């Protein structure tokens, strides 16, 4: 009896704190959700999950089912209340709700959502418990709510652990680090009461003009897929659903446009499956993600959120997806309002539900979706079997989350000690360090020799800026270390540090000044002149330029990849003083810094760094850390080359000949400014002993083993990212000239050698043939290892022959065609 009382008190503690509790429904090992005094199958933890789901479905009304099909956006966005009020009994969610998004998280840049219930974490747990208690105790069936949140730069919650933007994380090429980021994000979410995190973003950034390039891991499907797999697995190991986004082809709008565009992807079906769907397949089929966010763009004339081909045939039938699909905001509304394939909003709702959408999300009240669903059922246009299929998936996720067994958070002390703790901050710092890419270092300018430089000017709009590392999709109210602050802390104390802003990110002439050359406005010119005068008095100028939250990100696509505003003018003016210059880039997309690359001796790529960015940059400048990051996206020389990316088809990005039978003169700039996988180091590495062996047999079984020795031949410790590529020498259809199929970041002391090994499976060599069948063809392949996609150190041949067997997921072709 005593044990039972102790158990009951632990169960009730979270809800006792915040008000009166219906004690009668809480029992030793079950909760009487429907308040009828008896244990129903859906309330019995010992019953199989599918039986619990079917039992609950059988007693749900249309009103209760339809309420599960909508999101209620949190306080300050749609919801007007921080906590339940007596009026909630009159709101549509009196019958339940599918999920509540971003509730009481103190969302950055949204003052209307400011609350005192986000911090400390124990406050947030108590608040969400009180909300959860409403749905359990005050609705007829007591179905718990799924609390969702964003998580692409760390959890979108006040003072959670901050990480670099996804393009920065992509530059680490470190799967183990991404797993650590996922575990921290998932753990902090669960402790705070969130059960579903909208992360990672698995779009591939093929057009750097696109505003959300900053939020993509890479332009390459394999790198994106491997990092995405690690993120999904680690988040879900914390019993938090990972919801990758944006499914699908979201990152390929015509012309890289965003905002009011977000439509009209011009890609082939083979590109769809080979490039854009690959990372999602890796996350959903292999990592078993239980969430996915449907995008609001169309493909081949069909909005994705109204497409059963995407939401049923690919997701569920082909990949075995078992979770629920939530729409990106406005995706349902765009079916009628933008794509015009539905007469009105009600028909758009009909199309989305029939296609396989589970939960609609938008910045309007949930009844805007729920009421049309109910009307469509009553009118006979929408069958209850479709509604049941939709709700069944939602309930399956909620049972997986444990919401029907332990719906309330109770680890108050642990949450206060864990969220944003020192151990997590160390991982954050490491992520910032590993994301930094050294783009240029002539004459070993870096690390800085302070015997040469006793006075330094820090200038540029990103010298003191921090808003680039505070995202509405990541933690808020964090103390970001600026580059200036990092330098002040890390540079020798006898070095004089001078500062002036130099210029803003842009002035009133921008973005028109991108297409019509204009002089800086008077105030901008004065800032540049001031920086020039100070530069003449110092031994070194560090110019920190790039982007902020207003020049790259959602709805911030561009027509140019040059430095925004007058930043290039600032760099040139400082350089022309004759004072040595180092350029630090803090940016969210590739930049066409051709002049800087030609004239400035040292260039450091920092990306959007997160909390510790300035300190990490300073560590690189002074030599406390040897940068080892590699570019996850290629840098074109000009927007006139776009599309210009990796991987590409043979000859698709070749230069035009100036001589020979087809030569007609030099008419076009060719080649990359910096290729995919590129990055320098303060040390050097030697590749040797490439070994390739295959055990693939005529049944399509076995694998290919690849190993190579890497030696640090320099004088300092350093990281090398070993990259494995392959090419298919002859194939039945044209395939990509070079394809990434393995990578490993290794750390080596001077003169140390490590063996790096990879295992490739038959499907790693597969292609989509002329019938769009996924096949691996017999024939000759080339294995390549190197330091970038263009810096291949060693190659070896590989023959795969006599393949005959067919499998459920991949066909094996006996001979090439």
N, C-alpha and C positions, 0 to 999 in steps of 0.2 A: 504493500500500500504506500509506503514511504517513497519507494522508487517511482511509483506512478505519479505521486504528487510532485516530486522533483521534476520528472519529465514534463508534466503538464505546466508547471511554472516556467520552465525554459521555453516551452512552446508559446506561452502567452506573454512572456516578458516584452517582446517587441511591441505588441499592441496595447499592453497595459499602460505603457508609458504615455501613450497619446490619447487616451480616452476610455470610455466605457466599452466593454467587450461582451459579445454574446458568448459567454463561457460554455453554454450548453453544446455548442457545435464542435468544440475542440476536445478530442479524446486522445487516449494514450498513443495510438498508432494510426489514427485517421482523423480526418476532418469531415464533418457532416455538412458539405457544401450546400446541399439543397434543403437543409434544416428540417428534415422530416423524421429524424430520430432513428433512422436505420441506415446501415452501411450498404450503399449501392455499389455495384461493380466499379463505377468510375471513381469511387472514393476509396477503393481498396488497393493499397500499394502492392498486395500480393498477386493481383490479377495481371494477366498479360496486357501490355499497353494497348494493343489493337482492340482487345475486348473492352477495355475502359473507354476508348474512343467511341466505339460503336454504341456502347450503353449510353454515353452522354449525348451523342447525336440523336438517339432514338427519343429522347425526352425534351429536346430543345425545340422551341417554337421558331417560326420564321423570323420573328422579331429578335430573338436571341442569336440566331445564326447570322443574320445580316449585320448585327452589331459587331460580331467577331471579324467582319470583313473590312473594317475601317480603322484608320489611325486617328488618334486625338493628339494634335500637336500640343506641346507643353506650354507652361505658364509664360506669358509674355509674347507668345506667337499666335495661338488660337485660344487655348484655355485661359480663362480670366482669373482663375482661383489657384492659389498655391496648394490648398488642401480642400478636401470635400466640404461642401456646405449643405444646408438643408435643401437648397434649390436643386442639388444634383438628382434628387428623386423625381424631378420634373424634366431632366435632360434626357436626351436619347440614350445616353450610356447608363441609364437606370437598368437596362437589359444587358449590360456588359459592354466591352470594347476589345478590339483585337490587340492593339498596343498603344502606349503613350510614349511619344518621342520627345527627347530632350527636356525632360521635366526637372525643373529646379536645379539646373546645372550651371547657372550664371554664364550664359552664352556670351562669348566675346562679340563686341560691336553691336550688341542688342540691349540697350539700357532698360527697355521695358521688361526684360526678363530677370532683372536684378533681384536677388533674394538673399536672405540670411540663412536659408535652409540648405545651401550647398556645402558650406564648410563650418565646422569640421565635418569629416565624413559621417560621424555618428549622428549628426543633425539630419543629414540627408537620408540615412537609413530610416530614422524615425518618421520622417515625412513620407517617404515612399511606403513604409509600412501602413501608415494611416490611410493612404490612398488605396493600397491593396486591400486593406480591411473593408473599405466601402464595397469593393467589388465582390469580396467573399461573403460579407455579412448582409449587405443591403440589396444584392440582386438575387433573383429567385434560385438560380443554380450555382451561384458563387464561383463562376469561372474566373480564375486569376487573370490579371493583365500582364502582358509582356512589356517591360520597360526597355525601350530602345534608345540608342545614342550613336553618335558618330565616333570614329576612332582612327582616322588615317594618319594623325600626327601624335598619337597618344590619345587617351580618352578625352572626349569633349566635355570636360568638367573642370570646375575651378581647382587649380593647384594640383591637377593630376600630372603624371610624368610626361614631359614634353620630349618629342623626338623630331628629327629633321623631316622636312617634306618628303613625300615618297620618291621624288627624283633624286634627292640626296641619299635616301636609304638605298635606292637602286645603285648608286655610285659605290656603295660599300662592297657589292658583290659577295655578301656574306650571309649565307643561309642560317647559320647558327645565331648570328646577331639578330636577324629578323625573327627567329623563333623566340629569342629573349624579349624582343619588343612586343611580340604577340602575347606572350605569357604575362608581361607586366600590364598591358592594356586589358587583357581579359580578367586578370586577377583584380585589378582596381575596379573594373566595371562590376564584377560580381559582389565585391565587398560593399560598394556604394549602392547596390540594389538594381543595377542594370543587368538584363539577361540576354541582350541582343546588341551586337555592335556592328554598325554599317562600315565594314572594312574587310579586306583591303579594296582599293580601286585597282581593277585589273584591265583597264583600258590601256592600249598601247599608243604611244605618242608618235605617230607617223608624220605629223605636220606640226612643226614647232611654233607656228603662228597661233595655234590653238591655245586658248587661255589656260586650260587645265593641264597643260603639259607638266606643270609643277607638281601635280598630284598623281602622276604616273610613275611607275617604277622604271619603265624603259620603252624604247621603240621596238624592242625585240620580243617576240612571243615567248621564247624559251626562258630568257632571264626573268621576264615578268611572271611566267608560270611557276618557276621554281621558288621565287621569293613569295609569291602569292600562296603557294602550297604550304610553305613554312608558316606563314602568318595565320592561315585558316586553321591548320592543325593545332597550333599553340593556343589560339584564342579558345577553341572549342574544348581543349583539354582542361580549361578552367570552368567548364560547364556554362559557357556563354556562347550563344549562337554567333557565328561569323556570317555576315551578309555581304558578299562581294558585290561590287557595282562597277560599271553600269551596263547591264546585259541588254542589248549587245550593239556593237558598232557605234557606240556613242562618240568615240574620239575621232571619227572620220567625217565630220560635216564638210560639205562642199566649201573649198577655199579656206578651211580651218576656222570657219566662222563660228561664233558662239552667241550667247544672249538670245536675241529674237530669232536666230537662225535655227541651230540645233536640228538639222534635218538634211535629207538628201545625200546619203553616203554613196559615193561613186566607187564602189569596189565590186570585184567579181565574186562569184560564189566560191571559187577556189581560194581566193584571198580571205574570204569570210572564215573558212574552216582552217586554212593553214596558218593564218595570222591572228585574226581578231577573236576567234572562239577558243583558240588553243589554251590561253591562260585560264579561262572559265572552265573548260573541260578538266584541266589539271586540278582546279580548286573544288569542283563539284563532284566529278566522277571519282577522282583519286583521293582527295582530302575530305570528301563527304561533307562539304559545307551544307548547313541546314537553312540558309537564307540566300536570297538573291534579289537584287533590286533591278527591276525592268526599266529600261531607258525610254526617253520620250521622243527619240528620233524614229524615222522610218527606214525601211530597207526594201528596195525593189518595189516601191509603191505601197508597202504595208507598214503601218505603225507597229513597232515591236510589241507594245503593250496590248495590241489588238490582234496579235499573231499567234495562233495555236501552233504554227510551225516552230516558233521559237520557244514558247512557254510550255508546250506539251510534247511535241515530237522530239525536239532536241533535248530540252531539259529533263523531262521525265522518262520518255520512252527510250531515248538513246543513252542518256547519262545516268539514269536511275535516281534523279533528284527526289528526296523524301521530305523536304522542308516546305516553307511557304515563300511565295513571291510577293514582294511589296513594291508598289510603283514608286518611281521617282516623282517628286512633286510636279504636278500639272500633267503628268503623262496621260492620264485618262482624259482630262479636259482637252488636251491637244488633239485627240482623235477626231473631235468635231471642230474645235476652234482653230487649229492650225492645219492639220492634215486634210480636213474636210472629207473624211470617208464615213462620217456619220451625220445624220440630219441635225441632231441636237445632242445635248449632254446625256439625255436618257438613253439614246441609242449607243452613245460612246460607252456608257456603263455596261450595256448589254454585250457589246463586242468584247470588252475587256474581260468580263466574267467568263464568257464562253471560251475565250482564248486561253484562260488558265490563270488569270491574276487572282491572288488570294486576298490581298489587303491593299486598299487604295490609301495613298498619302497625299495630302495637299494642305495648303495654308488656309483652309476654310473649315467650317464646322463639319463633323463627320456625317451629319444627316444629309448633306448634299449628295452623298453617295449611297447611304443606307436606305433612304426613302425611295429613290429610283429602283434599287434592287427589290424592295418589297413590292412595289407597284408592278414591276416586270413579272414577278412570280404570280401575282394575283391576276394579271392579264393573260397568263398562259404563255408568255414569250420566253420565260426562263424556267426551266424545269428544276424541281427540288433536288433531283439527282446531281445536277451540276453544283447547286449550292452546297449539298452535302460533301461532294468531292473537295470543294474549296475549303470548307470549314474543317473537314477531316485533317487536312494538312496542317492547318493552324493549331489544332488541338494536339497533333502529334508532336509539334515543336514544343508546346507548353508542357507536355508530359516529359519530354526529354530534358527540359530545363529544370524539372523537379518542382514546378510551381504547384502541382496538386498534392505534393507531399511536404515540402518545406517552403511555403510561399513568403515567409517573412524573414528579413535579415535580422540577425541577432549578434553578429560579431562586431559590436560597437568599438571595443578597445582595440581589436586587431585592425579594424579599418582605419582608425585614427593613427595607428602606428605604421601602417603599411602604405597607404596612398601617398605617393610622392616621396617615399622614404629615401634615405641616403643610398642604399643598395641600388635602387632603381635609378637614382640620379647618376650613379657611376656608369650604368649602362647607357643612359642618355648622353653623357659626355663622350663615351667611347664611340657611340654612333656618329656624333658630330665629327670626331677626329677621323674616323674611317671613311666618312663621306667626302672628305676634301680631296680634290684632284689637282695635281700640279700640271699645268698646261704648258708652261715654258720656264726654262731656268738656264739661260745662257751664262756662260762663264761662272757657273756655280754662284750666282748672285744670292741664292738662298741655300741654307739658312744664313741669316744676316751676320756679318762680321762686325761686331760693335767696336773693333779697333779702328774701323773706317768711319763709322757713323756715330757721332756724339750728339747730334741733334736731328730730330725727325719731325716732319710735318705729316699729320694724319688729316686727310681731307676727303671730300666726296659725300654725297647724300646718304650713303650707307655706313659712314664712319660711326655715327651715333644712333642710327635708326634701329628700331627693334620690332616694328609692327609686322615685318615680314615673317617673324617667328611666333606670332600670335594669330592663329587662324580660327575662323568660326567653326572649323572642323576639328579643332584640337583644344588643348587645355587653355583656360583663361586665367587671368590674374596671376601670371607667373613672372618672376624677375629675370628677364632676359639680359644676358651679358652682351653688350654691344662690342663691336670690333675695337672701338676706342678704349673702352673699359678693359678689354682683354689685353690690349697692348700696354696700357698703363700698369697693369698688374704684372705682366710677364717680361717686359723689357727691363734691362739693367737700370737701376735707380739713378745712375750717373748720366743717363742719356736724357737730354732735354726733349720733351714731347710738346709740340705745338699743334694747335688744331684750328681749323676754320672749315665751315661747311662746303665752300667751293661753289655749289649750285644745288638747286632742288632736283628732285627726280625728273620734273618737267615744269615748264612754265605755261602761260596762257596760250602760247602759240601751238602747243602740242595737243592732238596728234597731227594737225595740219602741216606742221613743220617736217613731218616725215615725207611728205610728197612735194612740198614747196619750201625750198631752203629759206630760212628766216634768221635774222640776227636775234640774239637773246634780248629779252626785255631789259630795261635799264637796271633794275634791281638784280637780275641774274648776272649781268655783265660786271656789276660792282663786286659781286661775290667771287666771280672768276678772277678778276683783277686782284682782289685781296689775297686769294690763294697763291697767285703768281708772286706777289711781293714777298710773302712769307717763304715760299719755296726757294727764293734766291738766298735766304739766310740760313738754310739748313743743309745737312749733308745728304739727306735722303727724303724722298716724298713717297708716302704710301697712299694711293688713291683708291678709295673703296666705292665702287660704282655698281650699278645693276638695277634691280627691280625692288618694288615694295608691293604691298597688298593692292595698290591701285593700278599697277601696270601689268600684272600677271595674275591669273586665277580665274575663277568662274566668271563668265561674261566679260572677260578681258582679253579677247583675241586681238592680234595686231596685224598690220600690213607690212611691218618692217621687223627685222631682227637686230637692227642697230641699237646701241645704247639709247634709252629713252631721253627725250629732251636735249639738254645742252651738255650732257655728261661727256660725250666724246670731245667737245670743245674744251672742257676742263682738262681732260687728260692731255690733249695736245699742247695746251697752253703751259701746263706744268712741265711737260717734257722739253718744250722749247727753251726753258730757262737754263738747261744744261745740267740741272740737278738730277742725280740718278733716281729712277722711278720704279716702283713695284705696284702692279695693279692687282687688287683683290676684287673678285666678282662675287656679289651676293645676288643671286638671280634665280628665276624659276623656269627658264627655258634656254635653249642654246642661243648664243648671241654671235652676230657676224662682226667679230672684233678683228678684222683684217689688219687695220692700221696698228692696233695695239700689238698684235702678234708679230708684226714686222719690226717694230721699233722698240717696244718695251722689253727689257731683258728677262723679267720674271712676271709670270701671271699665275695666280692661284684661283681656282674655282671652288667657291664655298657653298653654293646653293642656299636655300632657306634652311638655316641651321638648327633651329630649336633653341632651347634655353641657354645652352653653353656655347653657342656659336662663336661669339667674339673671343672667348678664351681658347677655343680649339684652333681658330685661325691664328691667334698669336703664338700658340705652341708650335705651329708649323713654321711661322716666320722666324722664330728664334732657334729652331732646331730641337725643341723638346720632343717633337714628334715628327717622324718621317712619313710624309703623305704617301698613301698606297692606293687611293681610290682610282677607279677607272670610269670613263664616261659610259653611262647606260644609253645615251643618245648621241648621235653624231652631230657635229657642228657643220652646217653648210657655210660656204663663203658668202652667199647672197641668197635672198629670197627668190631670185630668178632661177635658182637651181631646183627649187622645191617642186615635186617631191624628191628628196635626196636623203636616203636613209638606209638602214641595215635591217634585214637582209634584202637583197635585190636580185633581179634576174640577170643572167649573163649579158653583159654589154649595155644594160639599161642605164648605167651611170658612167659610161666610158666617155673619155674626152673625144672631141671631134678631130679628125686627122687634118693636119696642115700640109702633108705631102702624100704621095702615092696616088693610085688611080682615082680615089674618091676625095682626095685632098682639095680643099677650096679656101685655105687660109685659116688663120686663127680668128674665130668669130665668137667664141664663147668661153667663159671661165669654167674650168673643170676641176674635179677633185674636191675632197673634204678640206675644211680648215683643220678639224680634228676628227678622226674616224671613231666609230663605235669601238668601245673597249680600250680607248687610249688613256694613258696617264703616266706621268714620269715619277721618278723617285730620287732621293738623295744618294742612293746606292745603285749598283748594277747587278744584273742576274744573268746566269748562264744556264741554258737548257741543254740537256744531254740524255743519251740512252733512252730514246723513244722506243717503246716496245708495244706492238699490237698483235693480239692473238684472238682468234675467233673459234668458238665452239658451236656456232649456229649450225644446226643440222637440217636435213630435208623435211623435217616436221615443223620447222619454224621455231624450234626450241633452242635454248642456249643464249650466249651473249658474246659481246666483244669486250675484251679487257685491254685497257690502254694505260700505260704508265710512263712517267718521264721524271728525270732527276732535275731538281732546281737548286742552284748554288748561288749564294750571295757572294759575289766577287768584289764587293766594295768594302768600305771601312766602317760603315754604320749599320745597325739593325734596320731591317725594312720588311715591308709586306709586298708580296707579288701576287697578283691575280692570274693564275694559270688558266688559259682559255682553250677549250677544245672545240674545234670546228670540223665539219666534214663536207665534202662535195661529192655529188653523184655524177660520175663521169659520163654516163649515157642513160637517159631515162625516156619513158614513153611519152611524157609531157615535159614542158620546160619547167624546171624547178629553180629554186634560189641557188645562186652561184656558190654560196658559202653559208653553212648553217651552224649556229652555236648548239652544242649538245653536251656541254659540261664546263664547269668552272669551279675553282677552288682558291680561296684566299689563304696564303701560307705566310707565316712570319719566320724570318731567318736572321740569325746572328751573322756577323761577318765570317766568311769562309764556311758557314754551315751549309750542308746539303740535305734536302729532303726529297723523298720519292712521293710523287703525287699520282694517285691512281683513280681511274674512272671505269665504270661498267656501263656499257651501252646495250640496250635490248633491241631486238629486231624492229620494234615499232619506232625506234629513234631514227631509222633510215626510211621510214614509210613516206608515201606521197599519195595525193588524191589523183587518180588516173583520169583518163578521158571520160569515164562513166561516173566520176566522183566517188569511186570506191577507194577506201583507205587501204593501200597495198604496199608491201615491201617487195621490190623487184630484185631478181638476181643480177649480178654484174659487178663492175669495178667501182670502188669508192676510194677517196683519198682522205686520210686522217691527218689533221693539222693541229699543232699546238703552238701557242705563242702568247705574246704580251698584249696584242690587240687584234682586231679583225684584219688589219693590214700589216701587222708586225708578226708574221708567222716565222717561228724559229726552226721548227722541224716538221717534216711530213713523212708519211708512210702509206703504202698501198694497202688496200683491203679488198678481198674478193668474197662476195657472198653468192653461193651457187646452189643449184638443185633444190630450190624451195618449192614445195608442192602443196602443202596443207592449207585449208581454209579455216579461219577461226571466226567467232561471233563478232569480234570487234575489228578485225583486220584481215584482209585477204592477202595471201602470199602468192605472188606471181612466179611461175617457174622460170620464165625467161623474159628478158626485156623485149619491148616491141620497137 
